[in-house]
Amino acid sequence: MSDITLEPRTFYTVVARDVTEDCPNSGGEFKVPELYSNAGTDASVSCGLCKQPMQIVAAERLEPQPEMP
């Protein structure tokens, strides 16, 4: 993950960049409309093609926060 700091137990909209050189999505940035931060340190996004971790380059806290079931 990048230098983005996520609060624990919080939902975010994030932008993630594919950093895997051999992937067709390499260098592409993708919006993830709803990402849960878990403990705030282990939230991640993976590429749908190569299944490798992507770099979170932007995060915006969702307001209001979705309700947990």
CHARMM-style PDB file with segment names, atoms N, HN, CA, C and O in Angstrom:
ATOM      1  N   MET     1       0.845  -1.173   0.000  1.00  0.00      PROA
ATOM      2  CA  MET     1       0.000   0.000   0.000  1.00  0.00      PROA
ATOM      3  C   MET     1       0.890   1.234   0.000  1.00  0.00      PROA
ATOM      4  O   MET     1       2.051   1.179   0.405  1.00  0.00      PROA
ATOM      5  N   SER     2       0.336   2.332  -0.454  1.00  0.00      PROA
ATOM      6  HN  SER     2      -0.607   2.376  -0.783  1.00  0.00      PROA
ATOM      7  CA  SER     2       1.090   3.585  -0.529  1.00  0.00      PROA
ATOM      8  C   SER     2       1.054   4.311   0.818  1.00  0.00      PROA
ATOM      9  O   SER     2       0.796   3.687   1.847  1.00  0.00      PROA
ATOM     10  N   ASP     3       1.309   5.613   0.822  1.00  0.00      PROA
ATOM     11  HN  ASP     3       1.519   6.121  -0.014  1.00  0.00      PROA
ATOM     12  CA  ASP     3       1.318   6.406   2.043  1.00  0.00      PROA
ATOM     13  C   ASP     3      -0.080   6.838   2.479  1.00  0.00      PROA
ATOM     14  O   ASP     3      -0.215   7.698   3.349  1.00  0.00      PROA
ATOM     15  N   ILE     4      -1.106   6.262   1.897  1.00  0.00      PROA
ATOM     16  HN  ILE     4      -0.997   5.563   1.190  1.00  0.00      PROA
ATOM     17  CA  ILE     4      -2.491   6.576   2.266  1.00  0.00      PROA
ATOM     18  C   ILE     4      -2.766   5.969   3.641  1.00  0.00      PROA
ATOM     19  O   ILE     4      -2.481   4.794   3.876  1.00  0.00      PROA
ATOM     20  N   THR     5      -3.322   6.774   4.548  1.00  0.00      PROA
ATOM     21  HN  THR     5      -3.553   7.729   4.357  1.00  0.00      PROA
ATOM     22  CA  THR     5      -3.674   6.286   5.878  1.00  0.00      PROA
ATOM     23  C   THR     5      -5.184   6.094   5.941  1.00  0.00      PROA
ATOM     24  O   THR     5      -5.950   7.017   5.667  1.00  0.00      PROA
ATOM     25  N   LEU     6      -5.600   4.887   6.306  1.00  0.00      PROA
ATOM     26  HN  LEU     6      -4.977   4.137   6.529  1.00  0.00      PROA
ATOM     27  CA  LEU     6      -7.017   4.566   6.421  1.00  0.00      PROA
ATOM     28  C   LEU     6      -7.375   4.375   7.892  1.00  0.00      PROA
ATOM     29  O   LEU     6      -6.626   3.758   8.649  1.00  0.00      PROA
ATOM     30  N   GLU     7      -8.522   4.907   8.283  1.00  0.00      PROA
ATOM     31  HN  GLU     7      -9.131   5.408   7.667  1.00  0.00      PROA
ATOM     32  CA  GLU     7      -9.011   4.712   9.643  1.00  0.00      PROA
ATOM     33  C   GLU     7      -9.558   3.292   9.768  1.00  0.00      PROA
ATOM     34  O   GLU     7     -10.112   2.763   8.804  1.00  0.00      PROA
ATOM     35  N   PRO     8      -9.417   2.677  10.916  1.00  0.00      PROA
ATOM     36  CA  PRO     8      -9.975   1.333  11.117  1.00  0.00      PROA
ATOM     37  C   PRO     8     -11.499   1.323  11.001  1.00  0.00      PROA
ATOM     38  O   PRO     8     -12.167   2.303  11.332  1.00  0.00      PROA
ATOM     39  N   ARG     9     -12.035   0.196  10.526  1.00  0.00      PROA
ATOM     40  HN  ARG     9     -11.493  -0.600  10.258  1.00  0.00      PROA
ATOM     41  CA  ARG     9     -13.480  -0.056  10.467  1.00  0.00      PROA
ATOM     42  C   ARG     9     -14.242   1.044   9.740  1.00  0.00      PROA
ATOM     43  O   ARG     9     -15.284   1.500  10.211  1.00  0.00      PROA
ATOM     44  N   THR    10     -13.722   1.467   8.593  1.00  0.00      PROA
ATOM     45  HN  THR    10     -12.876   1.096   8.210  1.00  0.00      PROA
ATOM     46  CA  THR    10     -14.300   2.579   7.837  1.00  0.00      PROA
ATOM     47  C   THR    10     -14.385   2.222   6.359  1.00  0.00      PROA
ATOM     48  O   THR    10     -13.506   1.549   5.820  1.00  0.00      PROA
ATOM     49  N   PHE    11     -15.446   2.676   5.714  1.00  0.00      PROA
ATOM     50  HN  PHE    11     -16.160   3.222   6.152  1.00  0.00      PROA
ATOM     51  CA  PHE    11     -15.609   2.474   4.269  1.00  0.00      PROA
ATOM     52  C   PHE    11     -15.045   3.668   3.503  1.00  0.00      PROA
ATOM     53  O   PHE    11     -15.191   4.817   3.920  1.00  0.00      PROA
ATOM     54  N   TYR    12     -14.396   3.372   2.370  1.00  0.00      PROA
ATOM     55  HN  TYR    12     -14.277   2.438   2.031  1.00  0.00      PROA
ATOM     56  CA  TYR    12     -13.798   4.381   1.505  1.00  0.00      PROA
ATOM     57  C   TYR    12     -14.131   4.099   0.044  1.00  0.00      PROA
ATOM     58  O   TYR    12     -14.414   2.962  -0.333  1.00  0.00      PROA
ATOM     59  N   THR    13     -14.093   5.155  -0.775  1.00  0.00      PROA
ATOM     60  HN  THR    13     -13.863   6.079  -0.469  1.00  0.00      PROA
ATOM     61  CA  THR    13     -13.984   5.031  -2.224  1.00  0.00      PROA
ATOM     62  C   THR    13     -12.508   5.240  -2.516  1.00  0.00      PROA
ATOM     63  O   THR    13     -11.924   6.226  -2.065  1.00  0.00      PROA
ATOM     64  N   VAL    14     -11.892   4.324  -3.266  1.00  0.00      PROA
ATOM     65  HN  VAL    14     -12.366   3.523  -3.632  1.00  0.00      PROA
ATOM     66  CA  VAL    14     -10.462   4.441  -3.519  1.00  0.00      PROA
ATOM     67  C   VAL    14     -10.161   4.369  -5.008  1.00  0.00      PROA
ATOM     68  O   VAL    14     -10.963   3.868  -5.797  1.00  0.00      PROA
ATOM     69  N   VAL    15      -9.001   4.873  -5.373  1.00  0.00      PROA
ATOM     70  HN  VAL    15      -8.350   5.280  -4.733  1.00  0.00      PROA
ATOM     71  CA  VAL    15      -8.437   4.702  -6.709  1.00  0.00      PROA
ATOM     72  C   VAL    15      -7.182   3.859  -6.529  1.00  0.00      PROA
ATOM     73  O   VAL    15      -6.312   4.181  -5.719  1.00  0.00      PROA
ATOM     74  N   ALA    16      -7.101   2.772  -7.299  1.00  0.00      PROA
ATOM     75  HN  ALA    16      -7.807   2.511  -7.957  1.00  0.00      PROA
ATOM     76  CA  ALA    16      -5.957   1.864  -7.201  1.00  0.00      PROA
ATOM     77  C   ALA    16      -5.255   1.784  -8.554  1.00  0.00      PROA
ATOM     78  O   ALA    16      -5.899   1.780  -9.603  1.00  0.00      PROA
ATOM     79  N   ARG    17      -3.926   1.719  -8.511  1.00  0.00      PROA
ATOM     80  HN  ARG    17      -3.403   1.722  -7.659  1.00  0.00      PROA
ATOM     81  CA  ARG    17      -3.107   1.642  -9.727  1.00  0.00      PROA
ATOM     82  C   ARG    17      -2.465   0.263  -9.814  1.00  0.00      PROA
ATOM     83  O   ARG    17      -1.906  -0.242  -8.840  1.00  0.00      PROA
ATOM     84  N   ASP    18      -2.558  -0.342 -11.012  1.00  0.00      PROA
ATOM     85  HN  ASP    18      -3.012   0.069 -11.803  1.00  0.00      PROA
ATOM     86  CA  ASP    18      -1.901  -1.624 -11.253  1.00  0.00      PROA
ATOM     87  C   ASP    18      -0.417  -1.372 -11.467  1.00  0.00      PROA
ATOM     88  O   ASP    18      -0.032  -0.598 -12.344  1.00  0.00      PROA
ATOM     89  N   VAL    19       0.421  -2.030 -10.659  1.00  0.00      PROA
ATOM     90  HN  VAL    19       0.109  -2.658  -9.947  1.00  0.00      PROA
ATOM     91  CA  VAL    19       1.867  -1.818 -10.719  1.00  0.00      PROA
ATOM     92  C   VAL    19       2.622  -3.065 -11.176  1.00  0.00      PROA
ATOM     93  O   VAL    19       3.846  -3.128 -11.058  1.00  0.00      PROA
ATOM     94  N   THR    20       1.895  -4.059 -11.700  1.00  0.00      PROA
ATOM     95  HN  THR    20       0.901  -4.008 -11.796  1.00  0.00      PROA
ATOM     96  CA  THR    20       2.524  -5.285 -12.176  1.00  0.00      PROA
ATOM     97  C   THR    20       2.890  -5.112 -13.643  1.00  0.00      PROA
ATOM     98  O   THR    20       2.006  -5.011 -14.493  1.00  0.00      PROA
ATOM     99  N   GLU    21       4.183  -5.076 -13.948  1.00  0.00      PROA
ATOM    100  HN  GLU    21       4.902  -5.158 -13.257  1.00  0.00      PROA
ATOM    101  CA  GLU    21       4.655  -4.761 -15.298  1.00  0.00      PROA
ATOM    102  C   GLU    21       4.126  -5.700 -16.375  1.00  0.00      PROA
ATOM    103  O   GLU    21       3.825  -5.250 -17.480  1.00  0.00      PROA
ATOM    104  N   ASP    22       4.005  -6.984 -16.086  1.00  0.00      PROA
ATOM    105  HN  ASP    22       4.250  -7.350 -15.188  1.00  0.00      PROA
ATOM    106  CA  ASP    22       3.589  -7.957 -17.101  1.00  0.00      PROA
ATOM    107  C   ASP    22       2.081  -8.022 -17.309  1.00  0.00      PROA
ATOM    108  O   ASP    22       1.620  -8.774 -18.168  1.00  0.00      PROA
ATOM    109  N   CYS    23       1.310  -7.267 -16.560  1.00  0.00      PROA
ATOM    110  HN  CYS    23       1.685  -6.656 -15.862  1.00  0.00      PROA
ATOM    111  CA  CYS    23      -0.152  -7.304 -16.655  1.00  0.00      PROA
ATOM    112  C   CYS    23      -0.644  -6.327 -17.725  1.00  0.00      PROA
ATOM    113  O   CYS    23      -0.100  -5.229 -17.845  1.00  0.00      PROA
ATOM    114  N   PRO    24      -1.661  -6.705 -18.502  1.00  0.00      PROA
ATOM    115  CA  PRO    24      -2.247  -5.766 -19.477  1.00  0.00      PROA
ATOM    116  C   PRO    24      -2.815  -4.502 -18.826  1.00  0.00      PROA
ATOM    117  O   PRO    24      -2.932  -3.471 -19.488  1.00  0.00      PROA
ATOM    118  N   ASN    25      -3.167  -4.567 -17.541  1.00  0.00      PROA
ATOM    119  HN  ASN    25      -3.071  -5.405 -17.003  1.00  0.00      PROA
ATOM    120  CA  ASN    25      -3.691  -3.406 -16.821  1.00  0.00      PROA
ATOM    121  C   ASN    25      -2.593  -2.523 -16.235  1.00  0.00      PROA
ATOM    122  O   ASN    25      -2.895  -1.513 -15.599  1.00  0.00      PROA
ATOM    123  N   SER    26      -1.319  -2.883 -16.436  1.00  0.00      PROA
ATOM    124  HN  SER    26      -1.073  -3.703 -16.953  1.00  0.00      PROA
ATOM    125  CA  SER    26      -0.203  -2.165 -15.827  1.00  0.00      PROA
ATOM    126  C   SER    26      -0.279  -0.659 -16.097  1.00  0.00      PROA
ATOM    127  O   SER    26      -0.426  -0.226 -17.240  1.00  0.00      PROA
ATOM    128  N   GLY    27      -0.177   0.123 -15.028  1.00  0.00      PROA
ATOM    129  HN  GLY    27      -0.058  -0.229 -14.099  1.00  0.00      PROA
ATOM    130  CA  GLY    27      -0.236   1.580 -15.131  1.00  0.00      PROA
ATOM    131  C   GLY    27      -1.645   2.130 -15.102  1.00  0.00      PROA
ATOM    132  O   GLY    27      -1.832   3.335 -14.934  1.00  0.00      PROA
ATOM    133  N   GLY    28      -2.645   1.272 -15.262  1.00  0.00      PROA
ATOM    134  HN  GLY    28      -2.493   0.293 -15.399  1.00  0.00      PROA
ATOM    135  CA  GLY    28      -4.030   1.725 -15.246  1.00  0.00      PROA
ATOM    136  C   GLY    28      -4.500   2.036 -13.842  1.00  0.00      PROA
ATOM    137  O   GLY    28      -4.068   1.402 -12.879  1.00  0.00      PROA
ATOM    138  N   GLU    29      -5.386   3.011 -13.724  1.00  0.00      PROA
ATOM    139  HN  GLU    29      -5.738   3.526 -14.506  1.00  0.00      PROA
ATOM    140  CA  GLU    29      -5.977   3.366 -12.441  1.00  0.00      PROA
ATOM    141  C   GLU    29      -7.452   3.029 -12.470  1.00  0.00      PROA
ATOM    142  O   GLU    29      -8.146   3.294 -13.451  1.00  0.00      PROA
ATOM    143  N   PHE    30      -7.922   2.445 -11.387  1.00  0.00      PROA
ATOM    144  HN  PHE    30      -7.358   2.230 -10.589  1.00  0.00      PROA
ATOM    145  CA  PHE    30      -9.279   1.922 -11.317  1.00  0.00      PROA
ATOM    146  C   PHE    30      -9.961   2.412 -10.048  1.00  0.00      PROA
ATOM    147  O   PHE    30      -9.379   2.366  -8.964  1.00  0.00      PROA
ATOM    148  N   LYS    31     -11.206   2.883 -10.188  1.00  0.00      PROA
ATOM    149  HN  LYS    31     -11.678   2.920 -11.068  1.00  0.00      PROA
ATOM    150  CA  LYS    31     -11.976   3.357  -9.040  1.00  0.00      PROA
ATOM    151  C   LYS    31     -12.686   2.167  -8.403  1.00  0.00      PROA
ATOM    152  O   LYS    31     -13.337   1.370  -9.079  1.00  0.00      PROA
ATOM    153  N   VAL    32     -12.542   2.071  -7.090  1.00  0.00      PROA
ATOM    154  HN  VAL    32     -12.013   2.718  -6.541  1.00  0.00      PROA
ATOM    155  CA  VAL    32     -13.233   1.050  -6.304  1.00  0.00      PROA
ATOM    156  C   VAL    32     -14.260   1.809  -5.467  1.00  0.00      PROA
ATOM    157  O   VAL    32     -13.883   2.544  -4.555  1.00  0.00      PROA
ATOM    158  N   PRO    33     -15.558   1.642  -5.761  1.00  0.00      PROA
ATOM    159  CA  PRO    33     -16.565   2.486  -5.121  1.00  0.00      PROA
ATOM    160  C   PRO    33     -16.755   2.251  -3.625  1.00  0.00      PROA
ATOM    161  O   PRO    33     -17.214   3.146  -2.914  1.00  0.00      PROA
ATOM    162  N   GLU    34     -16.406   1.048  -3.135  1.00  0.00      PROA
ATOM    163  HN  GLU    34     -16.034   0.321  -3.712  1.00  0.00      PROA
ATOM    164  CA  GLU    34     -16.606   0.785  -1.710  1.00  0.00      PROA
ATOM    165  C   GLU    34     -15.560  -0.215  -1.232  1.00  0.00      PROA
ATOM    166  O   GLU    34     -15.574  -1.380  -1.628  1.00  0.00      PROA
ATOM    167  N   LEU    35     -14.655   0.251  -0.380  1.00  0.00      PROA
ATOM    168  HN  LEU    35     -14.643   1.198  -0.058  1.00  0.00      PROA
ATOM    169  CA  LEU    35     -13.607  -0.584   0.202  1.00  0.00      PROA
ATOM    170  C   LEU    35     -13.669  -0.432   1.709  1.00  0.00      PROA
ATOM    171  O   LEU    35     -13.681   0.684   2.228  1.00  0.00      PROA
ATOM    172  N   TYR    36     -13.707  -1.562   2.414  1.00  0.00      PROA
ATOM    173  HN  TYR    36     -13.697  -2.468   1.992  1.00  0.00      PROA
ATOM    174  CA  TYR    36     -13.715  -1.542   3.882  1.00  0.00      PROA
ATOM    175  C   TYR    36     -12.280  -1.620   4.374  1.00  0.00      PROA
ATOM    176  O   TYR    36     -11.500  -2.435   3.881  1.00  0.00      PROA
ATOM    177  N   SER    37     -11.925  -0.785   5.337  1.00  0.00      PROA
ATOM    178  HN  SER    37     -12.559  -0.123   5.737  1.00  0.00      PROA
ATOM    179  CA  SER    37     -10.528  -0.657   5.764  1.00  0.00      PROA
ATOM    180  C   SER    37     -10.051  -1.733   6.731  1.00  0.00      PROA
ATOM    181  O   SER    37      -8.859  -1.786   7.033  1.00  0.00      PROA
ATOM    182  N   ASN    38     -10.937  -2.593   7.229  1.00  0.00      PROA
ATOM    183  HN  ASN    38     -11.906  -2.551   6.984  1.00  0.00      PROA
ATOM    184  CA  ASN    38     -10.562  -3.597   8.230  1.00  0.00      PROA
ATOM    185  C   ASN    38      -9.912  -2.909   9.419  1.00  0.00      PROA
ATOM    186  O   ASN    38     -10.526  -2.033  10.027  1.00  0.00      PROA
ATOM    187  N   ALA    39      -8.694  -3.281   9.764  1.00  0.00      PROA
ATOM    188  HN  ALA    39      -8.195  -3.994   9.271  1.00  0.00      PROA
ATOM    189  CA  ALA    39      -8.001  -2.665  10.903  1.00  0.00      PROA
ATOM    190  C   ALA    39      -7.350  -1.337  10.535  1.00  0.00      PROA
ATOM    191  O   ALA    39      -6.773  -0.673  11.396  1.00  0.00      PROA
ATOM    192  N   GLY    40      -7.435  -0.946   9.272  1.00  0.00      PROA
ATOM    193  HN  GLY    40      -7.903  -1.485   8.573  1.00  0.00      PROA
ATOM    194  CA  GLY    40      -6.809   0.284   8.811  1.00  0.00      PROA
ATOM    195  C   GLY    40      -5.422   0.060   8.248  1.00  0.00      PROA
ATOM    196  O   GLY    40      -4.832   0.973   7.670  1.00  0.00      PROA
ATOM    197  N   THR    41      -4.892  -1.148   8.411  1.00  0.00      PROA
ATOM    198  HN  THR    41      -5.372  -1.890   8.880  1.00  0.00      PROA
ATOM    199  CA  THR    41      -3.535  -1.441   7.948  1.00  0.00      PROA
ATOM    200  C   THR    41      -3.488  -2.547   6.904  1.00  0.00      PROA
ATOM    201  O   THR    41      -2.468  -2.717   6.237  1.00  0.00      PROA
ATOM    202  N   ASP    42      -4.571  -3.301   6.750  1.00  0.00      PROA
ATOM    203  HN  ASP    42      -5.400  -3.162   7.292  1.00  0.00      PROA
ATOM    204  CA  ASP    42      -4.529  -4.445   5.845  1.00  0.00      PROA
ATOM    205  C   ASP    42      -5.548  -4.388   4.713  1.00  0.00      PROA
ATOM    206  O   ASP    42      -5.853  -5.420   4.115  1.00  0.00      PROA
ATOM    207  N   ALA    43      -6.078  -3.213   4.407  1.00  0.00      PROA
ATOM    208  HN  ALA    43      -5.830  -2.375   4.893  1.00  0.00      PROA
ATOM    209  CA  ALA    43      -6.992  -3.068   3.283  1.00  0.00      PROA
ATOM    210  C   ALA    43      -6.200  -3.150   1.990  1.00  0.00      PROA
ATOM    211  O   ALA    43      -5.126  -2.559   1.880  1.00  0.00      PROA
ATOM    212  N   SER    44      -6.723  -3.878   1.010  1.00  0.00      PROA
ATOM    213  HN  SER    44      -7.596  -4.358   1.100  1.00  0.00      PROA
ATOM    214  CA  SER    44      -5.993  -4.014  -0.248  1.00  0.00      PROA
ATOM    215  C   SER    44      -6.947  -4.195  -1.407  1.00  0.00      PROA
ATOM    216  O   SER    44      -8.114  -4.547  -1.231  1.00  0.00      PROA
ATOM    217  N   VAL    45      -6.420  -3.944  -2.608  1.00  0.00      PROA
ATOM    218  HN  VAL    45      -5.472  -3.659  -2.750  1.00  0.00      PROA
ATOM    219  CA  VAL    45      -7.140  -4.127  -3.865  1.00  0.00      PROA
ATOM    220  C   VAL    45      -6.246  -4.982  -4.753  1.00  0.00      PROA
ATOM    221  O   VAL    45      -5.042  -4.741  -4.841  1.00  0.00      PROA
ATOM    222  N   SER    46      -6.832  -5.979  -5.411  1.00  0.00      PROA
ATOM    223  HN  SER    46      -7.810  -6.174  -5.339  1.00  0.00      PROA
ATOM    224  CA  SER    46      -6.076  -6.833  -6.326  1.00  0.00      PROA
ATOM    225  C   SER    46      -6.610  -6.682  -7.735  1.00  0.00      PROA
ATOM    226  O   SER    46      -7.795  -6.412  -7.931  1.00  0.00      PROA
ATOM    227  N   CYS    47      -5.734  -6.857  -8.721  1.00  0.00      PROA
ATOM    228  HN  CYS    47      -4.772  -7.076  -8.562  1.00  0.00      PROA
ATOM    229  CA  CYS    47      -6.110  -6.791 -10.132  1.00  0.00      PROA
ATOM    230  C   CYS    47      -6.987  -7.987 -10.485  1.00  0.00      PROA
ATOM    231  O   CYS    47      -6.711  -9.112 -10.069  1.00  0.00      PROA
ATOM    232  N   GLY    48      -8.030  -7.743 -11.244  1.00  0.00      PROA
ATOM    233  HN  GLY    48      -8.255  -6.829 -11.582  1.00  0.00      PROA
ATOM    234  CA  GLY    48      -8.916  -8.815 -11.680  1.00  0.00      PROA
ATOM    235  C   GLY    48      -8.302  -9.723 -12.721  1.00  0.00      PROA
ATOM    236  O   GLY    48      -8.752 -10.855 -12.898  1.00  0.00      PROA
ATOM    237  N   LEU    49      -7.271  -9.241 -13.421  1.00  0.00      PROA
ATOM    238  HN  LEU    49      -6.905  -8.322 -13.277  1.00  0.00      PROA
ATOM    239  CA  LEU    49      -6.622 -10.069 -14.450  1.00  0.00      PROA
ATOM    240  C   LEU    49      -5.464 -10.881 -13.890  1.00  0.00      PROA
ATOM    241  O   LEU    49      -5.449 -12.105 -14.015  1.00  0.00      PROA
ATOM    242  N   CYS    50      -4.504 -10.220 -13.279  1.00  0.00      PROA
ATOM    243  HN  CYS    50      -4.516  -9.226 -13.177  1.00  0.00      PROA
ATOM    244  CA  CYS    50      -3.290 -10.913 -12.829  1.00  0.00      PROA
ATOM    245  C   CYS    50      -3.360 -11.342 -11.365  1.00  0.00      PROA
ATOM    246  O   CYS    50      -2.501 -12.088 -10.895  1.00  0.00      PROA
ATOM    247  N   LYS    51      -4.386 -10.870 -10.639  1.00  0.00      PROA
ATOM    248  HN  LYS    51      -5.084 -10.263 -11.022  1.00  0.00      PROA
ATOM    249  CA  LYS    51      -4.598 -11.205  -9.226  1.00  0.00      PROA
ATOM    250  C   LYS    51      -3.512 -10.677  -8.287  1.00  0.00      PROA
ATOM    251  O   LYS    51      -3.447 -11.096  -7.131  1.00  0.00      PROA
ATOM    252  N   GLN    52      -2.667  -9.774  -8.756  1.00  0.00      PROA
ATOM    253  HN  GLN    52      -2.720  -9.434  -9.695  1.00  0.00      PROA
ATOM    254  CA  GLN    52      -1.605  -9.199  -7.935  1.00  0.00      PROA
ATOM    255  C   GLN    52      -2.113  -7.944  -7.214  1.00  0.00      PROA
ATOM    256  O   GLN    52      -3.054  -7.301  -7.681  1.00  0.00      PROA
ATOM    257  N   PRO    53      -1.493  -7.594  -6.078  1.00  0.00      PROA
ATOM    258  CA  PRO    53      -1.909  -6.388  -5.352  1.00  0.00      PROA
ATOM    259  C   PRO    53      -1.700  -5.132  -6.191  1.00  0.00      PROA
ATOM    260  O   PRO    53      -0.746  -5.024  -6.962  1.00  0.00      PROA
ATOM    261  N   MET    54      -2.622  -4.187  -6.018  1.00  0.00      PROA
ATOM    262  HN  MET    54      -3.397  -4.275  -5.392  1.00  0.00      PROA
ATOM    263  CA  MET    54      -2.526  -2.888  -6.670  1.00  0.00      PROA
ATOM    264  C   MET    54      -2.188  -1.850  -5.607  1.00  0.00      PROA
ATOM    265  O   MET    54      -2.391  -2.084  -4.415  1.00  0.00      PROA
ATOM    266  N   GLN    55      -1.675  -0.710  -6.038  1.00  0.00      PROA
ATOM    267  HN  GLN    55      -1.509  -0.520  -7.005  1.00  0.00      PROA
ATOM    268  CA  GLN    55      -1.313   0.378  -5.126  1.00  0.00      PROA
ATOM    269  C   GLN    55      -2.503   1.317  -4.975  1.00  0.00      PROA
ATOM    270  O   GLN    55      -3.047   1.799  -5.969  1.00  0.00      PROA
ATOM    271  N   ILE    56      -2.906   1.576  -3.736  1.00  0.00      PROA
ATOM    272  HN  ILE    56      -2.464   1.185  -2.929  1.00  0.00      PROA
ATOM    273  CA  ILE    56      -3.969   2.548  -3.484  1.00  0.00      PROA
ATOM    274  C   ILE    56      -3.347   3.939  -3.576  1.00  0.00      PROA
ATOM    275  O   ILE    56      -2.448   4.273  -2.805  1.00  0.00      PROA
ATOM    276  N   VAL    57      -3.832   4.753  -4.527  1.00  0.00      PROA
ATOM    277  HN  VAL    57      -4.562   4.482  -5.153  1.00  0.00      PROA
ATOM    278  CA  VAL    57      -3.236   6.075  -4.750  1.00  0.00      PROA
ATOM    279  C   VAL    57      -4.112   7.214  -4.248  1.00  0.00      PROA
ATOM    280  O   VAL    57      -3.638   8.343  -4.120  1.00  0.00      PROA
ATOM    281  N   ALA    58      -5.384   6.938  -3.960  1.00  0.00      PROA
ATOM    282  HN  ALA    58      -5.768   6.020  -4.063  1.00  0.00      PROA
ATOM    283  CA  ALA    58      -6.274   7.966  -3.419  1.00  0.00      PROA
ATOM    284  C   ALA    58      -7.386   7.275  -2.643  1.00  0.00      PROA
ATOM    285  O   ALA    58      -7.818   6.183  -3.011  1.00  0.00      PROA
ATOM    286  N   ALA    59      -7.846   7.905  -1.577  1.00  0.00      PROA
ATOM    287  HN  ALA    59      -7.495   8.793  -1.279  1.00  0.00      PROA
ATOM    288  CA  ALA    59      -8.930   7.356  -0.766  1.00  0.00      PROA
ATOM    289  C   ALA    59      -9.771   8.497  -0.220  1.00  0.00      PROA
ATOM    290  O   ALA    59      -9.253   9.508   0.255  1.00  0.00      PROA
ATOM    291  N   GLU    60     -11.076   8.310  -0.299  1.00  0.00      PROA
ATOM    292  HN  GLU    60     -11.497   7.489  -0.685  1.00  0.00      PROA
ATOM    293  CA  GLU    60     -12.014   9.297   0.245  1.00  0.00      PROA
ATOM    294  C   GLU    60     -13.022   8.570   1.129  1.00  0.00      PROA
ATOM    295  O   GLU    60     -13.687   7.632   0.689  1.00  0.00      PROA
ATOM    296  N   ARG    61     -13.125   9.006   2.357  1.00  0.00      PROA
ATOM    297  HN  ARG    61     -12.585   9.768   2.714  1.00  0.00      PROA
ATOM    298  CA  ARG    61     -14.051   8.398   3.314  1.00  0.00      PROA
ATOM    299  C   ARG    61     -15.477   8.569   2.812  1.00  0.00      PROA
ATOM    300  O   ARG    61     -15.868   9.666   2.413  1.00  0.00      PROA
ATOM    301  N   LEU    62     -16.257   7.491   2.830  1.00  0.00      PROA
ATOM    302  HN  LEU    62     -15.940   6.600   3.155  1.00  0.00      PROA
ATOM    303  CA  LEU    62     -17.650   7.575   2.422  1.00  0.00      PROA
ATOM    304  C   LEU    62     -18.477   8.233   3.528  1.00  0.00      PROA
ATOM    305  O   LEU    62     -18.365   7.874   4.701  1.00  0.00      PROA
ATOM    306  N   GLU    63     -19.297   9.187   3.141  1.00  0.00      PROA
ATOM    307  HN  GLU    63     -19.388   9.478   2.189  1.00  0.00      PROA
ATOM    308  CA  GLU    63     -20.215   9.847   4.075  1.00  0.00      PROA
ATOM    309  C   GLU    63     -21.585   9.894   3.429  1.00  0.00      PROA
ATOM    310  O   GLU    63     -21.722  10.452   2.340  1.00  0.00      PROA
ATOM    311  N   PRO    64     -22.586   9.339   4.049  1.00  0.00      PROA
ATOM    312  CA  PRO    64     -22.541   8.622   5.323  1.00  0.00      PROA
ATOM    313  C   PRO    64     -21.918   7.247   5.145  1.00  0.00      PROA
ATOM    314  O   PRO    64     -21.854   6.731   4.029  1.00  0.00      PROA
ATOM    315  N   GLN    65     -21.465   6.659   6.226  1.00  0.00      PROA
ATOM    316  HN  GLN    65     -21.517   7.078   7.133  1.00  0.00      PROA
ATOM    317  CA  GLN    65     -20.901   5.316   6.204  1.00  0.00      PROA
ATOM    318  C   GLN    65     -22.010   4.296   5.987  1.00  0.00      PROA
ATOM    319  O   GLN    65     -23.061   4.391   6.621  1.00  0.00      PROA
ATOM    320  N   PRO    66     -21.798   3.312   5.096  1.00  0.00      PROA
ATOM    321  CA  PRO    66     -22.785   2.248   4.935  1.00  0.00      PROA
ATOM    322  C   PRO    66     -22.950   1.482   6.250  1.00  0.00      PROA
ATOM    323  O   PRO    66     -22.028   1.402   7.062  1.00  0.00      PROA
ATOM    324  N   GLU    67     -24.136   0.929   6.436  1.00  0.00      PROA
ATOM    325  HN  GLU    67     -24.885   0.994   5.777  1.00  0.00      PROA
ATOM    326  CA  GLU    67     -24.383   0.151   7.645  1.00  0.00      PROA
ATOM    327  C   GLU    67     -23.931  -1.279   7.441  1.00  0.00      PROA
ATOM    328  O   GLU    67     -24.146  -1.866   6.380  1.00  0.00      PROA
ATOM    329  N   MET    68     -23.303  -1.835   8.462  1.00  0.00      PROA
ATOM    330  HN  MET    68     -23.128  -1.358   9.323  1.00  0.00      PROA
ATOM    331  CA  MET    68     -22.875  -3.231   8.428  1.00  0.00      PROA
ATOM    332  C   MET    68     -24.090  -4.109   8.696  1.00  0.00      PROA
ATOM    333  O   MET    68     -24.920  -3.783   9.544  1.00  0.00      PROA
ATOM    334  N   PRO    69     -24.198  -5.227   7.971  1.00  0.00      PROA
ATOM    335  CA  PRO    69     -25.360  -6.127   8.217  1.00  0.00      PROA
ATOM    336  C   PRO    69     -25.272  -6.807   9.564  1.00  0.00      PROA
ATOM    337  OT1 PRO    69     -26.156  -7.585   9.922  1.00  0.00      PROA
TER     338      PRO     69
END
